[in-house]
Amino acid sequence: MPRAPWRRRRTSDSPRPAGRRWAGRLRRSGTFARQVLLVRVGRREQLLDGTSALDVSDRYYHDASGPIDAYGVGRLTAAEIESVVPVSPAIGPSDAVDAAGSAMAIPLLPGERTMARRIKFAVVNACTLASLTLGLLAIFQAMQGDVRVAAYCLIACVAFDGLDGALARRMGVASPFGAQMDSLADMCSFGLAAPVVVYASLVGSVSTAAAGVACALVATCAAIRLARFNVSPKDGRFFCGVPTTMAAAVLALVVLIGLPVSGAVQVAGVGLLAFAMVSSFPYAKLARLIKLPPWVWLAPVIGALIEPRLTFALLVVGYLVSGPLLWLRQRRTA
């Protein structure tokens, strides 16, 4: 005689037993889940008319014998619901609301709000705004034909971009607001200003279409690189792809040094640098490069004194090649 459906044994694809006993538990435990659901529905309606969650649920579920839910089961009291699922203040799309119902601003600087910390926070954000302003100045100078001045502005943007992060960590005023503001400033300085400066330097040596495509590729890859950096977990040792700051510094130095190569080679180098920004290859951070032994830096220093252009080109190519080499090494050791 076959077993009753509710007395079946557990199977590999069904870790819990099916049947009347389990269904009975589910029906009994569903009452509390419905009470929690009512509180959630009440919170949602609180955003529309400003009433509390308990008022909304009480307004729709009443009976002669007392409040009931949609399934006819007696509802829990307000104190019981509040003890398990505390009703938090509703937060609208534009502002926050405290327990008394008055609007309050979300703090941009977490932690204690002392005057000293506010001054430090303002100094750090002033560096970020300086980088943004210099990026705009680089665009204006490139439009007027002063390409070298625009390149110097990009170098100053790189300096201020590194300064604001270092100051934020040293002063202890790092915040999500500062991180987002720094990302927006980087997009303006390194994602827009750098391609404009490069475009102004390439005009005349290559066709307008080739220069425009290469510079548009830099702007697109910079936006992708910054967005990915904002949502990806941070690694203290390596970058995932070439950072936009270093790419802008390389492009600015290329304009200042004036490498003796053809326009086609320059366009190819710009495109390669753009794709390196969105690649998944690991690139060492500057802090790790500085910690290298002194004898490693001896050859670049001597080369810079003898032939700075060739030394710079070799350093850039070596750094770009280091990413795929580190990636292959990690795959072999994994």
Short mmCIF file of the C-alpha atoms (twelve columns), coordinates in Angstrom:
data_MODEL
# 
_entry.id   MODEL 
# 
loop_
_atom_site.group_PDB 
_atom_site.id 
_atom_site.type_symbol 
_atom_site.label_atom_id 
_atom_site.label_alt_id 
_atom_site.label_comp_id 
_atom_site.label_asym_id 
_atom_site.label_seq_id 
_atom_site.Cartn_x 
_atom_site.Cartn_y 
_atom_site.Cartn_z 
_atom_site.pdbx_PDB_model_num 
ATOM 1   C CA . MET A 1   0.000   0.000  0.000   1 
ATOM 2   C CA . PRO A 2   1.585   3.354  -0.996  1 
ATOM 3   C CA . ARG A 3   2.408   5.941  1.590   1 
ATOM 4   C CA . ALA A 4   0.124   8.873  2.182   1 
ATOM 5   C CA . PRO A 5   1.278   12.044 0.411   1 
ATOM 6   C CA . TRP A 6   1.892   13.821 3.679   1 
ATOM 7   C CA . ARG A 7   4.100   11.004 5.001   1 
ATOM 8   C CA . ARG A 8   6.608   10.991 2.186   1 
ATOM 9   C CA . ARG A 9   10.274  10.789 3.042   1 
ATOM 10  C CA . ARG A 10  12.716  13.557 2.294   1 
ATOM 11  C CA . THR A 11  14.337  13.548 -1.131  1 
ATOM 12  C CA . SER A 12  17.591  15.027 -2.343  1 
ATOM 13  C CA . ASP A 13  15.877  17.932 -4.076  1 
ATOM 14  C CA . SER A 14  13.462  18.605 -1.232  1 
ATOM 15  C CA . PRO A 15  15.357  19.222 2.021   1 
ATOM 16  C CA . ARG A 16  12.182  19.763 4.035   1 
ATOM 17  C CA . PRO A 17  9.319   17.264 4.349   1 
ATOM 18  C CA . ALA A 18  6.134   18.027 2.477   1 
ATOM 19  C CA . GLY A 19  2.754   17.232 3.949   1 
ATOM 20  C CA . ARG A 20  0.109   18.259 6.393   1 
ATOM 21  C CA . ARG A 21  2.430   18.698 9.364   1 
ATOM 22  C CA . TRP A 22  4.714   21.127 7.520   1 
ATOM 23  C CA . ALA A 23  1.812   22.947 5.877   1 
ATOM 24  C CA . GLY A 24  0.185   23.357 9.270   1 
ATOM 25  C CA . ARG A 25  3.294   25.040 10.620  1 
ATOM 26  C CA . LEU A 26  3.391   27.291 7.587   1 
ATOM 27  C CA . ARG A 27  -0.212  28.348 8.049   1 
ATOM 28  C CA . ARG A 28  0.290   29.024 11.744  1 
ATOM 29  C CA . SER A 29  3.508   30.997 11.200  1 
ATOM 30  C CA . GLY A 30  2.005   32.965 8.359   1 
ATOM 31  C CA . THR A 31  -0.109  35.021 10.766  1 
ATOM 32  C CA . PHE A 32  2.885   36.871 12.149  1 
ATOM 33  C CA . ALA A 33  4.305   37.352 8.631   1 
ATOM 34  C CA . ARG A 34  1.044   38.992 7.598   1 
ATOM 35  C CA . GLN A 35  1.282   41.365 10.556  1 
ATOM 36  C CA . VAL A 36  4.754   42.408 9.449   1 
ATOM 37  C CA . LEU A 37  3.434   42.855 5.922   1 
ATOM 38  C CA . LEU A 38  0.717   45.159 7.208   1 
ATOM 39  C CA . VAL A 39  3.348   47.320 8.891   1 
ATOM 40  C CA . ARG A 40  5.327   47.481 5.662   1 
ATOM 41  C CA . VAL A 41  2.205   48.462 3.701   1 
ATOM 42  C CA . GLY A 42  1.462   51.101 6.296   1 
ATOM 43  C CA . ARG A 43  4.957   52.546 5.919   1 
ATOM 44  C CA . ARG A 44  4.494   52.770 2.187   1 
ATOM 45  C CA . GLU A 45  1.263   54.663 2.539   1 
ATOM 46  C CA . GLN A 46  2.893   56.927 5.109   1 
ATOM 47  C CA . LEU A 47  4.939   58.423 2.295   1 
ATOM 48  C CA . LEU A 48  1.734   59.513 0.552   1 
ATOM 49  C CA . ASP A 49  -0.495  61.042 3.212   1 
ATOM 50  C CA . GLY A 50  1.839   61.441 6.217   1 
ATOM 51  C CA . THR A 51  -0.147  59.183 8.602   1 
ATOM 52  C CA . SER A 52  1.526   56.568 10.722  1 
ATOM 53  C CA . ALA A 53  1.719   52.896 9.757   1 
ATOM 54  C CA . LEU A 54  -0.528  51.771 12.602  1 
ATOM 55  C CA . ASP A 55  -3.158  54.366 11.699  1 
ATOM 56  C CA . VAL A 56  -3.255  53.153 8.111   1 
ATOM 57  C CA . SER A 57  -3.604  49.489 9.047   1 
ATOM 58  C CA . ASP A 58  -6.222  50.237 11.704  1 
ATOM 59  C CA . ARG A 59  -8.201  52.301 9.252   1 
ATOM 60  C CA . TYR A 60  -8.777  49.366 6.913   1 
ATOM 61  C CA . TYR A 61  -8.990  46.336 9.200   1 
ATOM 62  C CA . HIS A 62  -11.648 46.461 11.906  1 
ATOM 63  C CA . ASP A 63  -14.344 44.134 13.056  1 
ATOM 64  C CA . ALA A 64  -17.006 44.160 15.718  1 
ATOM 65  C CA . SER A 65  -14.783 42.095 17.959  1 
ATOM 66  C CA . GLY A 66  -11.619 44.085 17.241  1 
ATOM 67  C CA . PRO A 67  -9.044  44.679 14.494  1 
ATOM 68  C CA . ILE A 68  -8.462  41.789 12.088  1 
ATOM 69  C CA . ASP A 69  -6.267  41.295 9.069   1 
ATOM 70  C CA . ALA A 70  -7.291  40.434 5.532   1 
ATOM 71  C CA . TYR A 71  -7.393  36.733 6.334   1 
ATOM 72  C CA . GLY A 72  -9.713  37.079 9.328   1 
ATOM 73  C CA . VAL A 73  -6.985  36.382 11.877  1 
ATOM 74  C CA . GLY A 74  -6.747  38.547 14.984  1 
ATOM 75  C CA . ARG A 75  -4.040  41.168 14.638  1 
ATOM 76  C CA . LEU A 76  -1.247  41.790 17.081  1 
ATOM 77  C CA . THR A 77  -1.262  44.871 19.230  1 
ATOM 78  C CA . ALA A 78  0.799   47.928 18.386  1 
ATOM 79  C CA . ALA A 79  3.240   47.261 21.205  1 
ATOM 80  C CA . GLU A 80  3.837   43.683 20.041  1 
ATOM 81  C CA . ILE A 81  4.487   44.749 16.470  1 
ATOM 82  C CA . GLU A 82  6.727   47.607 17.577  1 
ATOM 83  C CA . SER A 83  8.773   45.313 19.818  1 
ATOM 84  C CA . VAL A 84  9.662   43.034 16.886  1 
ATOM 85  C CA . VAL A 85  9.569   45.371 13.886  1 
ATOM 86  C CA . PRO A 86  10.107  48.944 15.111  1 
ATOM 87  C CA . VAL A 87  8.529   51.490 12.860  1 
ATOM 88  C CA . SER A 88  11.294  53.775 11.622  1 
ATOM 89  C CA . PRO A 89  10.691  57.301 10.398  1 
ATOM 90  C CA . ALA A 90  9.753   57.526 6.750   1 
ATOM 91  C CA . ILE A 91  12.387  58.943 4.438   1 
ATOM 92  C CA . GLY A 92  11.189  60.655 1.331   1 
ATOM 93  C CA . PRO A 93  13.122  61.094 -1.913  1 
ATOM 94  C CA . SER A 94  14.431  64.553 -1.075  1 
ATOM 95  C CA . ASP A 95  14.773  64.818 2.673   1 
ATOM 96  C CA . ALA A 96  14.724  62.863 5.901   1 
ATOM 97  C CA . VAL A 97  12.039  62.999 8.544   1 
ATOM 98  C CA . ASP A 98  12.740  62.486 12.226  1 
ATOM 99  C CA . ALA A 99  10.431  60.867 14.782  1 
ATOM 100 C CA . ALA A 100 8.590   64.139 15.418  1 
ATOM 101 C CA . GLY A 101 7.854   64.573 11.722  1 
ATOM 102 C CA . SER A 102 10.146  67.553 11.129  1 
ATOM 103 C CA . ALA A 103 12.566  67.601 8.214   1 
ATOM 104 C CA . MET A 104 16.272  67.210 8.884   1 
ATOM 105 C CA . ALA A 105 19.314  67.250 6.590   1 
ATOM 106 C CA . ILE A 106 21.462  64.178 6.056   1 
ATOM 107 C CA . PRO A 107 24.979  65.032 7.333   1 
ATOM 108 C CA . LEU A 108 27.686  65.137 4.663   1 
ATOM 109 C CA . LEU A 109 30.468  64.615 7.203   1 
ATOM 110 C CA . PRO A 110 29.978  61.559 9.431   1 
ATOM 111 C CA . GLY A 111 31.055  61.734 13.041  1 
ATOM 112 C CA . GLU A 112 31.121  64.612 15.474  1 
ATOM 113 C CA . ARG A 113 30.443  68.055 14.056  1 
ATOM 114 C CA . THR A 114 33.190  70.142 15.600  1 
ATOM 115 C CA . MET A 115 34.484  73.328 14.029  1 
ATOM 116 C CA . ALA A 116 37.953  71.826 13.539  1 
ATOM 117 C CA . ARG A 117 36.585  68.841 11.604  1 
ATOM 118 C CA . ARG A 118 34.411  71.103 9.475   1 
ATOM 119 C CA . ILE A 119 37.423  73.235 8.554   1 
ATOM 120 C CA . LYS A 120 39.399  70.129 7.610   1 
ATOM 121 C CA . PHE A 121 36.446  68.871 5.573   1 
ATOM 122 C CA . ALA A 122 36.261  72.223 3.764   1 
ATOM 123 C CA . VAL A 123 40.008  72.178 2.999   1 
ATOM 124 C CA . VAL A 124 39.808  68.701 1.480   1 
ATOM 125 C CA . ASN A 125 36.824  69.604 -0.674  1 
ATOM 126 C CA . ALA A 126 38.552  72.830 -1.707  1 
ATOM 127 C CA . CYS A 127 41.341  70.698 -3.203  1 
ATOM 128 C CA . THR A 128 38.748  68.684 -5.105  1 
ATOM 129 C CA . LEU A 129 37.103  71.854 -6.418  1 
ATOM 130 C CA . ALA A 130 40.532  73.190 -7.397  1 
ATOM 131 C CA . SER A 131 41.089  70.084 -9.516  1 
ATOM 132 C CA . LEU A 132 37.684  70.613 -11.125 1 
ATOM 133 C CA . THR A 133 38.418  74.277 -11.836 1 
ATOM 134 C CA . LEU A 134 41.818  73.510 -13.331 1 
ATOM 135 C CA . GLY A 135 40.188  70.934 -15.585 1 
ATOM 136 C CA . LEU A 136 37.815  73.580 -16.914 1 
ATOM 137 C CA . LEU A 137 40.749  75.959 -17.356 1 
ATOM 138 C CA . ALA A 138 42.587  73.300 -19.365 1 
ATOM 139 C CA . ILE A 139 39.576  73.006 -21.683 1 
ATOM 140 C CA . PHE A 140 39.448  76.775 -22.172 1 
ATOM 141 C CA . GLN A 141 43.185  76.991 -22.892 1 
ATOM 142 C CA . ALA A 142 43.006  74.114 -25.371 1 
ATOM 143 C CA . MET A 143 40.127  75.825 -27.200 1 
ATOM 144 C CA . GLN A 144 42.259  78.972 -27.518 1 
ATOM 145 C CA . GLY A 145 45.242  77.001 -28.876 1 
ATOM 146 C CA . ASP A 146 47.473  77.143 -25.768 1 
ATOM 147 C CA . VAL A 147 48.038  73.400 -25.640 1 
ATOM 148 C CA . ARG A 148 51.109  73.489 -23.412 1 
ATOM 149 C CA . VAL A 149 49.371  75.679 -20.840 1 
ATOM 150 C CA . ALA A 150 46.423  73.266 -20.908 1 
ATOM 151 C CA . ALA A 151 48.796  70.348 -20.348 1 
ATOM 152 C CA . TYR A 152 50.286  72.116 -17.320 1 
ATOM 153 C CA . CYS A 153 46.750  72.567 -15.961 1 
ATOM 154 C CA . LEU A 154 46.205  68.813 -16.294 1 
ATOM 155 C CA . ILE A 155 49.397  68.141 -14.334 1 
ATOM 156 C CA . ALA A 156 48.098  70.472 -11.618 1 
ATOM 157 C CA . CYS A 157 44.790  68.538 -11.649 1 
ATOM 158 C CA . VAL A 158 46.708  65.328 -11.006 1 
ATOM 159 C CA . ALA A 159 48.533  66.959 -8.084  1 
ATOM 160 C CA . PHE A 160 45.338  68.244 -6.455  1 
ATOM 161 C CA . ASP A 161 43.573  64.928 -7.029  1 
ATOM 162 C CA . GLY A 162 46.264  63.091 -5.106  1 
ATOM 163 C CA . LEU A 163 46.357  65.800 -2.438  1 
ATOM 164 C CA . ASP A 164 42.673  65.710 -1.507  1 
ATOM 165 C CA . GLY A 165 42.676  61.953 -0.927  1 
ATOM 166 C CA . ALA A 166 45.856  62.099 1.160   1 
ATOM 167 C CA . LEU A 167 44.519  64.966 3.259   1 
ATOM 168 C CA . ALA A 168 41.158  63.270 3.798   1 
ATOM 169 C CA . ARG A 169 42.825  60.128 5.140   1 
ATOM 170 C CA . ARG A 170 45.361  62.009 7.251   1 
ATOM 171 C CA . MET A 171 42.815  64.386 8.791   1 
ATOM 172 C CA . GLY A 172 40.206  61.677 9.314   1 
ATOM 173 C CA . VAL A 173 37.456  63.404 7.325   1 
ATOM 174 C CA . ALA A 174 36.943  60.813 4.578   1 
ATOM 175 C CA . SER A 175 33.252  60.536 3.706   1 
ATOM 176 C CA . PRO A 176 31.005  59.070 0.982   1 
ATOM 177 C CA . PHE A 177 30.198  62.627 -0.114  1 
ATOM 178 C CA . GLY A 178 33.873  63.374 -0.649  1 
ATOM 179 C CA . ALA A 179 34.363  60.156 -2.601  1 
ATOM 180 C CA . GLN A 180 31.476  60.940 -4.953  1 
ATOM 181 C CA . MET A 181 32.604  64.541 -5.364  1 
ATOM 182 C CA . ASP A 182 36.130  63.387 -6.174  1 
ATOM 183 C CA . SER A 183 34.761  60.994 -8.789  1 
ATOM 184 C CA . LEU A 184 32.765  63.766 -10.471 1 
ATOM 185 C CA . ALA A 185 35.791  66.066 -10.479 1 
ATOM 186 C CA . ASP A 186 37.915  63.292 -11.995 1 
ATOM 187 C CA . MET A 187 35.381  62.853 -14.784 1 
ATOM 188 C CA . CYS A 188 35.600  66.538 -15.608 1 
ATOM 189 C CA . SER A 189 39.383  66.826 -15.307 1 
ATOM 190 C CA . PHE A 190 40.546  63.469 -16.639 1 
ATOM 191 C CA . GLY A 191 37.536  62.222 -18.603 1 
ATOM 192 C CA . LEU A 192 36.754  65.460 -20.468 1 
ATOM 193 C CA . ALA A 193 39.641  67.912 -20.160 1 
ATOM 194 C CA . ALA A 194 42.356  65.379 -21.043 1 
ATOM 195 C CA . PRO A 195 40.673  64.253 -24.309 1 
ATOM 196 C CA . VAL A 196 40.099  67.899 -25.315 1 
ATOM 197 C CA . VAL A 197 43.774  68.727 -24.739 1 
ATOM 198 C CA . VAL A 198 44.878  65.652 -26.688 1 
ATOM 199 C CA . TYR A 199 42.479  66.520 -29.502 1 
ATOM 200 C CA . ALA A 200 43.916  70.027 -29.711 1 
ATOM 201 C CA . SER A 201 47.436  68.588 -29.884 1 
ATOM 202 C CA . LEU A 202 46.552  66.049 -32.600 1 
ATOM 203 C CA . VAL A 203 44.776  68.483 -34.908 1 
ATOM 204 C CA . GLY A 204 46.965  69.015 -37.952 1 
ATOM 205 C CA . SER A 205 48.955  65.793 -37.656 1 
ATOM 206 C CA . VAL A 206 46.051  63.372 -38.173 1 
ATOM 207 C CA . SER A 207 42.572  63.605 -39.611 1 
ATOM 208 C CA . THR A 208 39.852  65.200 -37.545 1 
ATOM 209 C CA . ALA A 209 37.798  61.988 -37.521 1 
ATOM 210 C CA . ALA A 210 40.698  59.875 -36.201 1 
ATOM 211 C CA . ALA A 211 41.513  62.382 -33.459 1 
ATOM 212 C CA . GLY A 212 37.838  62.681 -32.496 1 
ATOM 213 C CA . VAL A 213 37.333  58.910 -32.281 1 
ATOM 214 C CA . ALA A 214 40.467  58.436 -30.169 1 
ATOM 215 C CA . CYS A 215 39.521  61.221 -27.755 1 
ATOM 216 C CA . ALA A 216 35.895  60.056 -27.531 1 
ATOM 217 C CA . LEU A 217 37.227  56.604 -26.669 1 
ATOM 218 C CA . VAL A 218 39.271  58.099 -23.825 1 
ATOM 219 C CA . ALA A 219 36.221  59.911 -22.420 1 
ATOM 220 C CA . THR A 220 34.028  56.800 -22.667 1 
ATOM 221 C CA . CYS A 221 36.570  54.508 -21.033 1 
ATOM 222 C CA . ALA A 222 37.232  57.058 -18.281 1 
ATOM 223 C CA . ALA A 223 33.519  57.177 -17.424 1 
ATOM 224 C CA . ILE A 224 33.346  53.364 -17.333 1 
ATOM 225 C CA . ARG A 225 36.519  53.188 -15.240 1 
ATOM 226 C CA . LEU A 226 35.251  55.675 -12.647 1 
ATOM 227 C CA . ALA A 227 31.817  54.057 -12.389 1 
ATOM 228 C CA . ARG A 228 33.382  50.626 -11.934 1 
ATOM 229 C CA . PHE A 229 35.778  51.967 -9.309  1 
ATOM 230 C CA . ASN A 230 32.891  53.427 -7.295  1 
ATOM 231 C CA . VAL A 231 31.001  50.129 -7.050  1 
ATOM 232 C CA . SER A 232 33.911  47.662 -6.891  1 
ATOM 233 C CA . PRO A 233 35.672  46.470 -3.734  1 
ATOM 234 C CA . LYS A 234 38.953  48.253 -3.144  1 
ATOM 235 C CA . ASP A 235 42.313  46.487 -3.273  1 
ATOM 236 C CA . GLY A 236 45.167  48.029 -1.329  1 
ATOM 237 C CA . ARG A 237 47.854  46.625 -3.632  1 
ATOM 238 C CA . PHE A 238 46.675  46.872 -7.229  1 
ATOM 239 C CA . PHE A 239 44.373  48.851 -9.486  1 
ATOM 240 C CA . CYS A 240 41.942  47.045 -11.756 1 
ATOM 241 C CA . GLY A 241 42.975  48.741 -14.976 1 
ATOM 242 C CA . VAL A 242 45.024  51.896 -15.385 1 
ATOM 243 C CA . PRO A 243 43.569  54.673 -13.186 1 
ATOM 244 C CA . THR A 244 42.232  57.765 -14.917 1 
ATOM 245 C CA . THR A 245 44.640  59.985 -12.983 1 
ATOM 246 C CA . MET A 246 47.680  58.178 -14.347 1 
ATOM 247 C CA . ALA A 247 46.236  58.074 -17.869 1 
ATOM 248 C CA . ALA A 248 45.668  61.850 -17.815 1 
ATOM 249 C CA . ALA A 249 49.192  62.418 -16.486 1 
ATOM 250 C CA . VAL A 250 50.647  60.322 -19.303 1 
ATOM 251 C CA . LEU A 251 48.620  62.189 -21.935 1 
ATOM 252 C CA . ALA A 252 49.640  65.563 -20.501 1 
ATOM 253 C CA . LEU A 253 53.325  64.611 -20.412 1 
ATOM 254 C CA . VAL A 254 53.136  63.370 -23.990 1 
ATOM 255 C CA . VAL A 255 51.843  66.792 -25.027 1 
ATOM 256 C CA . LEU A 256 54.553  68.594 -23.044 1 
ATOM 257 C CA . ILE A 257 57.463  66.392 -24.111 1 
ATOM 258 C CA . GLY A 258 56.403  66.086 -27.737 1 
ATOM 259 C CA . LEU A 259 57.413  62.552 -28.685 1 
ATOM 260 C CA . PRO A 260 58.997  62.377 -32.154 1 
ATOM 261 C CA . VAL A 261 56.491  59.881 -33.558 1 
ATOM 262 C CA . SER A 262 53.912  60.110 -36.303 1 
ATOM 263 C CA . GLY A 263 50.308  61.088 -35.716 1 
ATOM 264 C CA . ALA A 264 49.068  57.569 -36.440 1 
ATOM 265 C CA . VAL A 265 51.301  56.158 -33.685 1 
ATOM 266 C CA . GLN A 266 50.011  58.781 -31.267 1 
ATOM 267 C CA . VAL A 267 46.385  57.905 -32.064 1 
ATOM 268 C CA . ALA A 268 47.156  54.212 -31.570 1 
ATOM 269 C CA . GLY A 269 48.819  54.981 -28.229 1 
ATOM 270 C CA . VAL A 270 45.822  57.023 -27.074 1 
ATOM 271 C CA . GLY A 271 43.472  54.168 -27.988 1 
ATOM 272 C CA . LEU A 272 45.681  51.630 -26.204 1 
ATOM 273 C CA . LEU A 273 45.734  53.769 -23.073 1 
ATOM 274 C CA . ALA A 274 41.935  54.088 -23.193 1 
ATOM 275 C CA . PHE A 275 41.441  50.321 -23.393 1 
ATOM 276 C CA . ALA A 276 43.961  49.828 -20.564 1 
ATOM 277 C CA . MET A 277 41.707  51.900 -18.290 1 
ATOM 278 C CA . VAL A 278 38.764  49.515 -18.666 1 
ATOM 279 C CA . SER A 279 40.833  46.323 -18.708 1 
ATOM 280 C CA . SER A 280 40.794  43.845 -15.837 1 
ATOM 281 C CA . PHE A 281 44.581  43.630 -15.611 1 
ATOM 282 C CA . PRO A 282 46.110  44.417 -12.197 1 
ATOM 283 C CA . TYR A 283 48.385  47.448 -12.120 1 
ATOM 284 C CA . ALA A 284 50.571  48.274 -9.141  1 
ATOM 285 C CA . LYS A 285 49.732  51.379 -7.156  1 
ATOM 286 C CA . LEU A 286 52.173  54.247 -6.820  1 
ATOM 287 C CA . ALA A 287 52.790  53.459 -3.150  1 
ATOM 288 C CA . ARG A 288 54.101  50.011 -4.101  1 
ATOM 289 C CA . LEU A 289 56.286  51.447 -6.864  1 
ATOM 290 C CA . ILE A 290 57.892  53.929 -4.471  1 
ATOM 291 C CA . LYS A 291 58.822  51.085 -2.107  1 
ATOM 292 C CA . LEU A 292 60.938  49.387 -4.780  1 
ATOM 293 C CA . PRO A 293 64.691  49.140 -4.074  1 
ATOM 294 C CA . PRO A 294 66.687  52.289 -4.899  1 
ATOM 295 C CA . TRP A 295 68.791  50.523 -7.533  1 
ATOM 296 C CA . VAL A 296 65.639  49.912 -9.583  1 
ATOM 297 C CA . TRP A 297 65.148  53.674 -9.988  1 
ATOM 298 C CA . LEU A 298 68.774  54.248 -10.926 1 
ATOM 299 C CA . ALA A 299 68.325  53.302 -14.586 1 
ATOM 300 C CA . PRO A 300 65.282  55.574 -15.185 1 
ATOM 301 C CA . VAL A 301 67.033  58.515 -13.514 1 
ATOM 302 C CA . ILE A 302 70.150  58.101 -15.647 1 
ATOM 303 C CA . GLY A 303 68.019  57.604 -18.762 1 
ATOM 304 C CA . ALA A 304 66.024  60.757 -18.011 1 
ATOM 305 C CA . LEU A 305 69.255  62.747 -17.858 1 
ATOM 306 C CA . ILE A 306 70.496  61.331 -21.161 1 
ATOM 307 C CA . GLU A 307 67.334  60.964 -23.261 1 
ATOM 308 C CA . PRO A 308 64.127  61.976 -21.408 1 
ATOM 309 C CA . ARG A 309 61.729  61.245 -24.276 1 
ATOM 310 C CA . LEU A 310 62.892  57.688 -24.841 1 
ATOM 311 C CA . THR A 311 63.024  57.006 -21.099 1 
ATOM 312 C CA . PHE A 312 59.486  58.288 -20.650 1 
ATOM 313 C CA . ALA A 313 58.196  56.148 -23.518 1 
ATOM 314 C CA . LEU A 314 59.899  53.047 -22.117 1 
ATOM 315 C CA . LEU A 315 58.471  53.658 -18.634 1 
ATOM 316 C CA . VAL A 316 54.941  54.046 -19.999 1 
ATOM 317 C CA . VAL A 317 55.213  50.940 -22.160 1 
ATOM 318 C CA . GLY A 318 56.719  48.981 -19.272 1 
ATOM 319 C CA . TYR A 319 53.881  49.970 -16.955 1 
ATOM 320 C CA . LEU A 320 51.240  49.028 -19.528 1 
ATOM 321 C CA . VAL A 321 52.884  45.663 -20.119 1 
ATOM 322 C CA . SER A 322 53.178  44.981 -16.371 1 
ATOM 323 C CA . GLY A 323 49.404  44.516 -16.095 1 
ATOM 324 C CA . PRO A 324 49.127  41.500 -18.447 1 
ATOM 325 C CA . LEU A 325 52.303  40.010 -16.936 1 
ATOM 326 C CA . LEU A 326 50.892  40.225 -13.404 1 
ATOM 327 C CA . TRP A 327 47.613  38.772 -14.637 1 
ATOM 328 C CA . LEU A 328 49.410  35.771 -16.183 1 
ATOM 329 C CA . ARG A 329 51.437  35.277 -13.007 1 
ATOM 330 C CA . GLN A 330 48.305  35.252 -10.867 1 
ATOM 331 C CA . ARG A 331 46.635  32.717 -13.143 1 
ATOM 332 C CA . ARG A 332 49.610  30.396 -12.973 1 
ATOM 333 C CA . THR A 333 49.861  30.528 -9.193  1 
ATOM 334 C CA . ALA A 334 46.063  30.148 -8.722  1 
# 
